[in-house]
Amino acid sequence: VRNTPATISFSATDAHPGTVTATLDGAPFSSGGTVSAAGNHALVVTATDAAGNAATQTVGFAIDTAPPVISVAGITSGALRNTPATIAFSATDAHPGTATATLDGAPFSSGSTVSAAGDHLLVVTAADAAGNSANLSVPFSLDFTPPVIAVSGVVAGASGTSFTPVFSASDAHPGSASATLDGAGFTSGTTVSTAGAHTLVVTATDGAGNSASTTVHFTVTGGG
């Protein structure tokens, strides 16, 4: 099996030379002809000398110009997740060869689990028996850390005539942050002046799905 066209010559030697003919896949073929069509081929050469003795030789070969098709399961390119990833890879080809991979530059075996947080790069390389090769790169990230919520303008247990809570969330892979005040939606930076006990709940979720929540109880003593 090869991945380039084949130029084929044939001949026959005999004390009393006669004729030499050939067929390729059943069709007449001339010595010195080039075969470029992909697929399996059969060359049959027949020689007959002047005395009528005959000989036949059959040569089977294949031309394969298609690279292997690489498949990766367990992770997708650009994925961001908050759980370990068990990754399998394979390559399919008419003339199978080898498939290997590296993770962050180190050898990686199909079926292994990646549990280290951070950005990763899986590179799978496959080569078939004809010498065709293919590469597939799959970048992904694992993030197990919840967002860090910050609240300013009020602290737990505070008491005063009014408060203007401001909330935010920081994370390596930012997502969303929202809040409720006494169970109703609350917008960061809104002033709270209604007298009574209040409960502010801030919830944040990052791009990987990690979440965090902070609750702040405070009291407004003045009317409003």
ABEGO torsion letter per residue (X at the ends): XBABBBBBBBBBBBABBBBBBBBBGGBBBBBGBBBABBEBBBBBBBBBBAAGBBBBBBBBBBBBABBBBBBBBGBBBGBBBABBBBBBBBBBBABBBBBBBBBGGBBBBBGBBBABBEBBBBBBBBBBAAGBBBBBBBBBBBBABBBBBBBBGBBBGBBBABBBBBBBBBBABBBBBBBBBGGBBBBBGBBBABBEBBBBBBBBBBAAGBBBBBBBBBBBABBX
